[in-house]
Amino acid sequence: MSWRRLFGGLLLAVLACASAQAKELLWVTGDVTPAARTALVERLAVADGWTFRHSDHRLGLPASERP
């Protein structure tokens, strides 16, 4: 398995960070996640009393590193 596949799989995973005082959802996505899905997750999290944070990571290489 290549590092890109492994890294891409990790970036597409949903990470939830919660504590007893504050509920917070960290939604980590790659560039293949539709904006509508992110909006749906945000709406559901806020409706349930969670603080929503979104982090979008590019899966491709920067232009300077492309072959």
BELLIN-V833661 format. One record per pair of residues at least 24 apart in sequence whose C-alpha atoms are under 10 Angstrom apart, sorted by the first residue. I is the first residue (numbers start at 1). J is the second residue. Records with the same first field share a line. If there is no record, write none. Layout:
I: J, J
//
This chain:
4: 59, 60, 61
5: 59
7: 59
8: 32, 57, 58, 59, 60
9: 59
11: 55, 56, 57, 58, 59
12: 56, 57, 59
16: 52, 53
18: 50, 51
22: 49, 50, 51
23: 48, 49, 50, 51, 52
24: 49, 50, 51, 52, 53
25: 50, 51, 52, 53, 54
26: 51, 52, 53, 54, 55
27: 52, 53, 54, 55, 56
28: 53, 54, 55, 56, 57
29: 54, 55, 56, 57, 58, 59
30: 55, 56, 57, 58, 59, 60
31: 56, 57, 58, 59, 60
32: 56, 57, 58, 59
//
